[in-house]
Amino acid sequence: MLDQIVKLLKNLEEITPGLKTNVKVLNDRAAVVTDMDNPIVRPIHKAASDVLGYDVPIQGVRFFTDSAVLTPAWEVPMVLCGPGHAKLAHQPDEYVEISLLKQAVEIYTLALSSYLGKKIEVIE
């Protein structure tokens, strides 16, 4: 993809007198992929679907998360599952509704209970 952008810019330079372009990559991280058969995926998917009341889609995202750093460093699988709205992330007025935070705790608790094979209780 970067090669395509550089080529496009070079072509624009050739047809636009005085135009000079430069591309500088500031952060280039590999995509993080967790195999669907990994033992952590199904418990999280089932817990999220049970708590939210519908079959939650398993899908990738096109934004940066700490998993791009943690997965290669720790060599552990990652599943992104959290409260809030992605469009609010890293905004000056970012927030998470308490009801969504409580749902997330319930999802994490159910998923962990399933994964470990024993009941985990939340202390409020």
C-alpha positions as CSV (number, residue, x, y, z in Angstrom):
1,M,0.0,0.0,0.0
2,L,2.8,2.4,0.9
3,D,4.4,1.7,-2.5
4,Q,1.2,2.6,-4.3
5,I,1.0,5.9,-2.4
6,V,4.6,6.8,-3.2
7,K,4.1,5.9,-6.9
8,L,0.9,8.0,-7.1
9,L,2.7,11.0,-5.5
10,K,5.6,10.6,-7.9
11,N,3.2,10.6,-10.8
12,L,1.5,13.7,-9.5
13,E,5.0,15.4,-9.2
14,E,5.7,14.6,-12.8
15,I,2.5,16.2,-14.1
16,T,2.4,19.1,-11.6
17,P,5.2,21.7,-12.0
18,G,6.8,22.6,-8.7
19,L,5.0,19.9,-6.7
20,K,7.3,18.1,-4.3
21,T,6.0,15.4,-2.0
22,N,7.4,13.4,0.9
23,V,6.0,10.4,2.7
24,K,7.1,9.7,6.3
25,V,5.7,6.6,8.1
26,L,5.2,7.5,11.8
27,N,3.8,4.3,13.1
28,D,3.7,1.0,11.2
29,R,2.4,-2.0,13.2
30,A,1.5,-5.4,11.9
31,A,-2.1,-6.5,12.0
32,V,-3.1,-8.7,15.0
33,V,-5.0,-11.8,14.2
34,T,-6.3,-14.4,16.7
35,D,-7.3,-17.7,15.2
36,M,-11.0,-18.4,15.5
37,D,-10.1,-21.8,17.0
38,N,-8.1,-20.3,19.8
39,P,-9.7,-21.4,23.1
40,I,-10.3,-17.8,24.3
41,V,-12.4,-16.7,21.3
42,R,-15.6,-18.8,21.9
43,P,-16.1,-18.1,25.6
44,I,-15.8,-14.3,24.9
45,H,-18.1,-14.5,21.9
46,K,-20.7,-16.6,23.8
47,A,-20.6,-14.4,26.9
48,A,-21.0,-11.2,24.8
49,S,-23.8,-12.7,22.8
50,D,-25.6,-13.9,26.0
51,V,-25.3,-10.6,27.8
52,L,-26.2,-8.4,24.8
53,G,-29.0,-10.7,23.7
54,Y,-27.9,-11.2,20.0
55,D,-25.2,-13.0,18.1
56,V,-22.3,-10.6,18.3
57,P,-20.4,-10.6,15.1
58,I,-16.8,-11.7,15.2
59,Q,-14.9,-9.3,13.0
60,G,-11.7,-7.3,12.7
61,V,-11.2,-3.6,13.3
62,R,-9.2,-1.1,11.3
63,F,-7.8,0.9,14.2
64,F,-4.8,0.7,16.5
65,T,-5.0,-0.9,19.9
66,D,-2.4,-1.9,22.4
67,S,-2.7,-5.5,21.1
68,A,-0.4,-4.5,18.2
69,V,2.3,-4.0,20.8
70,L,1.3,-6.6,23.4
71,T,0.7,-9.6,21.1
72,P,4.2,-9.8,19.6
73,A,5.9,-8.9,22.9
74,W,4.0,-11.4,25.0
75,E,3.1,-13.9,22.3
76,V,-0.5,-14.2,23.6
77,P,-3.8,-14.2,21.7
78,M,-5.9,-11.1,21.9
79,V,-9.6,-10.5,21.6
80,L,-10.9,-6.9,21.6
81,C,-14.0,-6.7,23.7
82,G,-14.8,-3.6,25.7
83,P,-17.4,-1.0,26.6
84,G,-18.0,2.3,24.9
85,H,-18.2,3.6,21.4
86,A,-15.2,3.4,19.1
87,K,-16.0,6.8,17.6
88,L,-15.4,8.4,21.0
89,A,-12.0,6.8,21.7
90,H,-9.2,9.3,22.3
91,Q,-11.5,12.3,22.0
92,P,-11.4,15.2,24.5
93,D,-14.9,14.3,25.6
94,E,-14.4,10.5,25.7
95,Y,-16.7,8.6,28.1
96,V,-18.2,5.2,28.8
97,E,-21.8,4.9,30.0
98,I,-22.0,3.1,33.4
99,S,-24.6,0.6,31.9
100,L,-22.1,-0.4,29.2
101,L,-19.3,-0.7,31.8
102,K,-21.6,-3.0,33.9
103,Q,-22.3,-5.1,30.8
104,A,-18.6,-5.4,30.1
105,V,-17.9,-6.7,33.6
106,E,-20.7,-9.3,33.2
107,I,-19.2,-10.4,29.8
108,Y,-15.7,-10.6,31.3
109,T,-17.0,-12.6,34.3
110,L,-19.0,-15.0,32.2
111,A,-16.1,-15.5,29.7
112,L,-13.6,-16.1,32.4
113,S,-15.8,-18.5,34.2
114,S,-16.3,-20.5,31.0
115,Y,-12.7,-20.4,30.1
116,L,-11.5,-21.5,33.6
117,G,-14.4,-24.0,34.0
118,K,-15.4,-22.6,37.4
119,K,-17.8,-19.9,38.6
120,I,-16.3,-16.4,39.1
121,E,-18.3,-13.9,41.1
122,V,-18.1,-10.1,41.0
123,I,-17.8,-8.3,44.3
124,E,-19.6,-5.0,44.1
